[in-house]
Amino acid sequence: MLELSNRKLDHAEVVAAKGRLDSTTAGLFEAHCCDLLHAGCRTMVFDFQELQFLSSEGLRAILGLSKRIHAGGGKLVFTGIHGSIRDMFDIAGFLDAFPVVDQVEPDIA
């Protein structure tokens, strides 16, 4: 199960994910974020503080979204990356490819 919520932070949308981002929930995650992009959002902060599990399908969804965001001239930032989620990001090379911050701050975007 995956619960998604978002809130506005200056010019960015903070998308908080709670639960599992896997083959069952990746489509929901992509659809939620694509809706934000279609509504004009250019900068997203993915808050994974409460994400408990991330699969390779979840990583694929993140990569696809990053391509869409960057193609539109936007920016993608991650926060709350810890434990096994951080390990997955490290193995996939995401720690080097994307900005990862410790906490969401107003000037992040």
Backbone hydrogen bonds, N-H to C=O, Kabsch-Sander energy under -0.5 kcal/mol:
donor,donor_aa,acceptor,acceptor_aa,energy
3,E,18,K,-2.9
5,S,16,A,-1.9
7,R,14,V,-1.7
9,L,12,A,-2.9
12,A,9,L,-2.8
13,E,43,T,-2.2
14,V,7,R,-3.2
14,V,12,A,-0.5
15,V,13,E,-0.7
15,V,45,V,-3.0
16,A,5,S,-3.0
16,A,14,V,-0.7
17,A,47,D,-2.3
18,K,3,E,-2.4
19,G,50,E,-1.7
20,R,1,M,-2.6
21,L,53,F,-2.7
22,D,20,R,-0.7
26,A,22,D,-2.3
29,F,25,T,-2.2
30,E,26,A,-2.7
31,A,27,G,-2.6
32,H,28,L,-2.4
33,C,29,F,-2.3
34,C,30,E,-2.9
35,D,31,A,-2.1
36,L,32,H,-1.3
37,L,33,C,-2.1
38,H,34,C,-2.8
39,A,35,D,-1.3
40,G,37,L,-1.7
41,C,36,L,-2.4
43,T,11,H,-0.6
44,M,75,K,-2.4
45,V,13,E,-2.6
46,F,44,M,-0.5
46,F,77,V,-2.8
47,D,15,V,-2.7
47,D,45,V,-0.7
48,F,46,F,-0.8
48,F,79,T,-3.0
50,E,17,A,-0.6
51,L,48,F,-1.4
52,Q,19,G,-3.3
53,F,19,G,-1.5
55,S,21,L,-2.3
59,L,55,S,-2.1
60,R,56,S,-2.1
61,A,57,E,-2.0
62,I,58,G,-2.2
63,L,59,L,-2.6
64,G,60,R,-2.5
65,L,61,A,-2.3
66,S,62,I,-2.5
67,K,63,L,-1.9
68,R,64,G,-1.8
69,I,65,L,-2.9
70,H,66,S,-2.7
71,A,67,K,-2.2
72,G,68,R,-1.3
73,G,70,H,-1.7
74,G,69,I,-2.8
75,K,42,R,-1.7
77,V,44,M,-2.3
78,F,99,P,-2.5
79,T,46,F,-2.5
80,G,101,V,-0.6
82,H,80,G,-0.7
85,I,82,H,-1.3
86,R,82,H,-1.1
87,D,83,G,-1.9
88,M,84,S,-2.2
89,F,85,I,-2.3
90,D,86,R,-2.5
91,I,87,D,-2.7
92,A,88,M,-2.3
93,G,89,F,-0.6
93,G,90,D,-1.0
94,F,89,F,-2.1
95,L,89,F,-1.0
96,D,93,G,-0.5
97,A,93,G,-1.2
98,F,94,F,-2.2
101,V,78,F,-2.9
105,E,103,Q,-0.5
108,I,105,E,-2.2
109,A,106,P,-0.5
